[in-house]
Amino acid sequence: MEQRERRARREFSEEFKARTVELIETSGKSIAQVCRELDLTETAVRRWVLQARIDHGQAPGLTSDERAELARLRRENKVLREEREILKKAAAFFATETTR
C-alpha cells in the first residue's frame, strides 16, 4: 500500500474562505467538485461551510466572533493564572524574609 505524502499546512484568508463558501452555495457544484477545482481538502471546506451556516444562524454552534472571544479569554485566563502563581511565590518569599 502506497503512503500519501503529507501536504504542507496552508493558511487561507477569511475572504478566500467566504468566497469559496459562496461559490459552493451559488454554483450548484458539490463541495467535492469545488475542492478538486481549487485543490483544497474537503474536510477543511466542509468546516468553512458549517461555520458560515453557524455565523448566519442556520446551524447551532459558536459563531466566529464567539470563537475569537473564547480564544482571547482563554489566553487572558492563562496569563492571569501565571501572574497569580508569581504573586503567591513572591508573597511567600517576602513573608519568610520579614520573619528573619
N, C-alpha and C positions, 0 to 999 in steps of 0.2 A: 504494500500500500504506500503510495507516494504521499509525503507530507508536504502540505502547502507552506510556502514561505510567508511568514507573518508580515503584513503591510505596516509601514511606519504610521504611527498615530498622526492624524491630521486634525487641524482645528479649522472651524468654519465660522464666519461672522454670523451674527443674528440675522442680518439682511439676507445672506445666502440661504440660511435655513428657512426663513419666511418665504422667500421666492420659490424654493423647492417645494414647500408645502402647498403654496398657491398653485404651482404647476400641476401637482398631483390632483388637487381639487378641481381645477378648471379644464384640464386637458382630456379627461376621460381615460387617461392611461393609468395602469396599475402602478403601485409602489415599485414592484419588481422591474417594470419596464423603465420607469424614470431612473431607478438606481443603476440599471445597466447603461443607460444613455449617459449618465453623469459620473459613472464609475464611483458609486457610493455603496456603502453596505446597507442592506435592508434593515438591519437591527437599528442602526443609528437613525435612519429616516423614519422608521415606524415610531421611534421615541419622539422625533420632532413633530410628527403628525399628532400624536397623542397629546403632547404638551400644548400644541396650538389649540386643540379641542378643549383642553382644560382651561387655557387662558381665555377662551371665548365662552366659557360657561357651558360647554356642550358635554363635558365629562367631569366626573368627580376627581379631586386631587388638588395638590398645591399648585397655585399659579406660579409663573416665572418670578413675579415680584415677591411672592411669599417665600419661594425657594431662596432667592437672593437675601431676603431679610433673615431667614433662618440661618443661612451660612454666616452672615455678618454677626448675628447674635451668638452663634457657637464660637466664632473666633474671639469675640469680646469676652465671653464667659471663660474661655481658656486663659486669656490674659489676666482677668480678674482673679482666677484661682491661683495662677502663678504669683501674682502680686501678694495675695493673701498669705501664701506659704512663705514668701520672703519676709513679710511683716511679722509673722509668727516666730520665725527664726531670729529676727532682729530683736523682738520683744524678749525672747528667752535669753538672748545674749546679754542685753542690757540689764535684765533682771539679775543675772548672775554677777555682772560687773558691779552693781550697786551694793551687793551683799558682801563684797570682799573688803 
